[in-house]
Amino acid sequence: MPAPQLVFLTSPDWQEYELLDSGDGFKLERFGPYRFVRPEHQAVWQRQLPAAQWEAVDGTFQATQEESGGHWQLHKNISTTWRMRYKELRFEAAAGNSRHLGVFPEQANHWDWIASLVRSSQRPVRAAQSPVRAAQSPVRVLNLFGYTGLATLAAAQVGAAVTHVDASKKTIQWARQNQVLSGLEARPVRWLVDDAEKFVQREIRRGAQYDGILLDPPKFGRGPEGQVWEFFDSIGGLLADCRKLLSDRPLFVVLTAYAIRASALSVHYALEEMVSGLGGSLESGELALVEKSAGRLLPCAIFARWHGH
């Protein structure tokens, strides 16, 4: 069996985000009108921009030894929340209780890919007793560990009916606000605070089916009732359960993983096993950001994604 050809995907269409520079364990970024410094352990090379540009920032995230621990040190009198956009999507960014600012810019490649598939694959339904052409059945999408909803909204914007699941009530509220900012309140999105594994198992019992599934699980997490998620212990079973939710003509599956000690080969073979027998095309590799200063690719996450034909 030939080895998979891993690819590096970037997101070149951003106007309001830039990776300005990186190095010495940090990255310098622009989110809308503000510039921030955040830790980045993969940036083991030297910085290219002068120290003055690294110092003239609006905020720095001070990390601690705990997993994902730390706090923001804001150097200027900036708003703790502000609005940004990506193409037609509008959303809120924030320097809050985490190093994350409400958007993972490298994910935009997935948003565009999903939107393209949904746009070109609306399924016709037979219109009973109607002389006019058949209506369109929306592509049904399940977004697990959906965070602030930008992948959900990218799919909904082009006609998908999306079920969005996240364990954090606060994050769901943030995602709903992004829906309003994007002018998509009328689109069919179900926002659910739930444990991903338990929800999928209930959907199997209910006989639910989806044409597309996104999974963006954390390395470690807890559900709304304290359920423990650990990537390596849980991902295999979750993918097997998600296979049972795929419709008879599935459109896509996306699996992305952050902050784990694993190769893209791991998620490639896991997803390959899930979609075995379905045909289609599978690609795997890394999501990366292109650094403005020196053009280096900063690796952000590993991924595998499949689409049917």
C-alpha positions in Angstrom: 0.0 0.0 0.0 1.5 3.4 -1.0 2.1 5.9 1.7 -0.4 8.8 1.8 0.8 12.0 0.2 0.3 14.6 3.0 -0.5 18.1 2.0 -0.2 21.5 3.7 -3.3 23.7 3.5 -3.3 27.5 4.0 -6.0 30.1 4.1 -4.8 32.9 1.8 -8.1 34.9 1.6 -8.0 36.6 5.0 -8.1 40.4 5.0 -8.5 41.0 8.8 -6.0 38.4 10.1 -2.3 38.2 9.5 0.5 36.1 11.0 3.0 38.9 11.0 6.1 37.1 12.4 7.0 34.1 14.6 10.0 32.7 16.4 11.7 32.0 19.7 8.5 30.2 20.9 6.0 32.9 20.0 3.9 34.3 17.2 3.0 37.9 16.4 -0.5 38.3 14.9 -3.0 40.8 13.8 -6.7 40.2 14.5 -8.7 43.0 13.0 -7.3 46.3 14.4 -5.2 44.7 17.2 -1.9 43.0 17.4 -1.1 40.3 19.8 1.7 38.0 20.9 0.9 34.4 21.8 3.0 31.4 22.8 3.8 29.0 19.9 6.1 26.2 20.8 6.5 25.1 17.2 8.1 28.4 16.2 11.6 27.2 17.0 13.3 29.5 14.5 14.4 33.1 14.9 12.2 36.1 14.6 12.5 38.2 11.4 10.9 41.5 12.5 12.7 43.9 14.8 12.0 43.9 18.5 10.2 47.2 18.3 7.4 45.6 16.3 7.1 42.8 18.8 6.9 45.3 21.6 4.4 47.7 20.0 1.4 45.3 20.5 -2.0 45.6 22.1 -1.7 42.4 24.2 0.4 39.5 25.2 -0.8 36.1 26.5 1.2 35.1 29.6 1.2 31.3 29.7 1.5 29.2 32.9 2.6 25.6 33.4 -0.9 24.3 33.5 -2.5 22.9 30.4 -3.9 25.9 28.5 -3.4 28.1 31.6 -2.5 31.7 31.6 -3.9 35.2 31.2 -3.9 38.2 28.9 -1.8 41.2 29.6 -3.3 44.1 27.7 -0.8 46.8 27.0 -3.2 49.4 25.6 -6.8 50.5 26.4 -8.5 48.2 23.9 -11.9 46.7 23.7 -11.9 43.1 25.1 -14.3 42.2 22.3 -14.4 43.4 18.7 -15.9 42.4 15.4 -14.1 40.8 12.5 -15.1 39.3 9.1 -14.0 36.6 6.8 -15.6 37.0 3.3 -19.4 37.2 4.1 -19.1 35.9 7.7 -19.1 38.4 10.5 -18.1 37.3 14.0 -16.9 38.5 17.4 -13.3 38.1 18.6 -12.3 38.5 22.3 -9.3 38.5 24.5 -10.9 36.6 27.4 -10.0 33.7 29.7 -8.1 31.7 27.1 -5.2 32.2 24.7 -7.7 31.7 21.9 -9.5 34.7 20.5 -12.7 33.1 19.2 -11.4 32.1 15.8 -8.8 29.7 14.4 -7.8 31.5 11.2 -6.2 28.4 9.7 -9.6 26.7 9.6 -10.8 29.0 6.9 -9.6 26.6 4.3 -12.1 24.0 5.7 -14.9 26.6 5.7 -14.3 27.4 2.0 -14.0 23.7 1.1 -17.2 22.8 2.9 -19.1 25.7 1.4 -18.0 24.7 -2.1 -19.2 21.1 -1.6 -22.6 22.2 -0.1 -23.2 24.8 -2.8 -22.6 22.3 -5.6 -24.4 19.4 -4.0 -27.9 20.5 -2.9 -30.0 17.4 -3.2 -33.3 17.5 -5.2 -36.5 16.2 -3.6 -39.5 14.9 -5.4 -42.3 17.5 -5.2 -45.6 15.8 -4.8 -48.3 16.9 -7.2 -46.4 20.0 -8.3 -45.9 21.2 -11.8 -43.0 23.4 -10.8 -39.4 22.1 -10.6 -38.6 20.1 -7.4 -37.6 22.0 -4.3 -34.1 21.5 -2.9 -33.5 19.4 0.1 -30.8 21.0 2.3 -27.5 19.2 2.9 -27.6 18.1 6.6 -24.5 18.8 8.5 -23.4 17.8 12.0 -20.7 19.9 13.6 -19.2 18.3 16.8 -17.1 20.4 19.2 -18.3 23.3 17.1 -16.7 26.2 19.1 -17.9 29.7 18.0 -19.7 28.4 15.0 -17.8 29.7 12.0 -17.7 26.4 10.2 -21.4 26.0 11.0 -22.2 29.4 9.6 -20.1 28.8 6.5 -22.2 25.8 5.7 -25.5 27.4 6.7 -24.7 30.5 4.5 -24.8 28.3 1.4 -28.0 26.4 2.3 -27.0 23.6 4.7 -29.2 22.7 7.7 -26.7 22.4 10.5 -26.7 20.8 14.0 -24.0 22.4 16.1 -22.9 20.7 19.3 -20.5 22.1 21.9 -20.2 21.3 25.7 -19.9 25.0 26.7 -23.0 27.1 27.1 -20.9 30.3 26.9 -19.4 29.2 23.6 -22.8 28.4 22.2 -24.0 31.8 23.1 -21.0 33.3 21.4 -21.8 31.2 18.3 -25.4 32.4 18.2 -24.2 36.0 18.4 -22.0 35.3 15.4 -25.1 34.0 13.6 -26.8 37.3 14.2 -23.7 39.4 13.2 -23.6 37.4 9.9 -27.3 38.1 9.2 -28.1 34.3 9.2 -30.7 34.2 11.9 -33.2 32.7 9.5 -31.0 29.8 8.5 -31.7 26.4 9.9 -29.1 25.9 12.7 -29.7 23.9 15.9 -27.4 25.1 18.7 -27.0 22.4 21.3 -25.1 22.3 24.6 -24.3 18.7 24.9 -21.6 16.0 25.2 -20.6 15.0 21.7 -20.3 11.3 22.3 -23.6 11.1 24.2 -25.4 13.2 21.5 -24.1 11.0 18.7 -25.3 7.8 20.5 -28.8 9.3 20.9 -28.9 10.3 17.3 -28.1 6.7 16.3 -31.0 5.5 18.4 -33.2 8.1 16.8 -32.2 7.0 13.3 -30.8 10.5 12.4 -28.7 10.9 9.3 -26.3 13.5 8.1 -24.7 14.3 4.7 -21.6 15.9 6.3 -19.9 15.6 9.6 -17.2 17.9 11.1 -15.2 16.8 14.2 -12.7 19.2 15.8 -12.1 17.5 19.2 -9.8 18.8 21.9 -6.9 16.9 23.3 -8.8 16.7 26.6 -12.1 18.1 27.7 -15.2 17.7 29.8 -18.9 17.5 28.8 -21.6 19.7 30.4 -22.2 17.0 33.0 -18.5 16.3 33.6 -18.0 13.6 31.0 -14.3 13.1 30.3 -13.0 13.3 26.7 -9.5 12.2 26.0 -8.5 12.2 22.3 -6.6 8.9 22.0 -9.0 7.0 24.2 -12.2 8.3 22.5 -11.7 9.2 18.9 -11.9 5.7 17.5 -15.2 5.0 19.0 -16.6 8.3 18.1 -15.7 7.9 14.5 -17.2 4.5 14.4 -20.5 5.9 15.8 -20.4 8.8 13.4 -20.2 6.3 10.5 -23.7 5.1 11.5 -25.0 8.6 11.1 -23.9 9.1 7.5 -26.7 9.3 4.9 -26.9 6.9 2.0 -25.1 9.6 -0.1 -22.6 11.2 2.2 -20.9 14.4 1.1 -18.0 15.0 3.4 -16.3 14.2 6.7 -13.7 16.5 8.3 -11.4 15.5 11.3 -9.0 18.1 12.7 -6.8 17.7 15.8 -4.9 20.2 17.8 -2.2 20.0 20.4 -1.7 16.3 20.3 1.5 14.3 19.9 0.5 12.6 16.7 1.2 12.6 13.0 -1.2 13.5 10.3 -0.9 9.8 9.4 -2.8 9.0 12.6 -5.9 10.9 11.6 -5.5 9.8 8.0 -5.8 6.2 8.8 -8.5 6.7 11.4 -10.7 8.5 8.9 -9.8 6.1 6.1 -11.1 3.3 8.3 -14.3 5.2 9.1 -15.2 5.8 5.4 -14.0 2.4 4.2 -16.3 1.2 1.3 -17.7 4.6 0.5 -15.4 5.5 -2.3 -14.7 9.2 -2.7 -11.4 11.0 -2.0 -9.4 11.4 1.2 -6.7 14.0 1.8 -4.7 14.5 4.9 -1.9 16.7 6.2 -1.5 20.0 8.2 -3.3 23.2 8.4 -0.8 26.0 8.4 -0.5 29.8 8.4 1.8 31.7 6.1 4.0 34.1 7.9 4.1 37.6 6.4 7.7 38.4 7.4 9.6 35.5 5.9 7.0 33.3 4.2 7.5 30.3 6.5 4.6 27.9 7.1 3.6 27.8 10.8 2.0 24.4 11.5 -1.3 24.7 13.4 -3.2 21.4 13.3 -3.3 18.0 11.6 -6.3 17.0 9.6 -8.0 14.5 7.4 -11.0 15.2 5.2 -13.0 13.0 2.8 -15.6 13.8 0.2 -17.9 11.5 -1.7 -18.3 11.5 -5.5 
